[in-house]
Amino acid sequence: MILKTEHIELAELVSELSEALAVFSNEAEKLSALLARSDAPVSAETYDELRKQTIAEVQAFEEYLNRKEEIFEYLEVESRQA
């Protein structure tokens, strides 16, 4: 079977989306583990770790959303985001 160029492009976009979701999932697991280990009151060091991990999770999620939007644009589908 010979794939058309547009199918290859879409496959690459889906692969990038999948990779971005895996990174997000990994970052979310790290944050969850940090939260599970933290005690109240939170030390300055723990707070800093939580803040850094939260930022990493948000950045990974934004990357996932960007890849999703690229797929919507490629398929000429209107995004569900407002």
C-alpha positions, -999 to 999 in steps of 0.1 A, spaced: 0 0 0 14 34 -10 5 63 14 -3 96 -1 16 126 11 -14 140 30 -17 106 49 19 107 59 15 143 71 -15 134 91 2 103 106 32 125 116 8 150 133 -10 122 151 23 108 162 34 142 176 0 145 194 5 111 209 40 120 220 28 152 236 1 134 255 26 109 268 49 137 280 19 154 297 9 122 313 44 117 326 46 152 340 12 148 357 24 115 373 55 133 386 33 161 401 9 136 416 39 118 433 52 151 446 19 160 460 15 126 477 49 130 494 43 165 506 33 172 541 15 202 556 30 227 562 50 226 530 87 236 532 101 261 509 121 234 491 90 213 486 70 243 474 97 251 449 96 215 436 58 216 433 59 249 415 85 237 390 66 205 384 33 223 380 49 246 353 63 215 335 29 199 335 12 230 322 38 234 294 34 197 284 -4 202 283 0 233 262 22 214 237 -5 187 235 -32 214 228 -10 229 201 -6 196 184 -43 190 186 -50 223 170 -26 215 142 -45 184 135 -78 203 135 -63 228 111 -50 201 89 -84 184 88 -101 218 84 -122 211 115 -132 240 137 -117 237 172 -139 231 202 -119 257 222 -135 290 227 
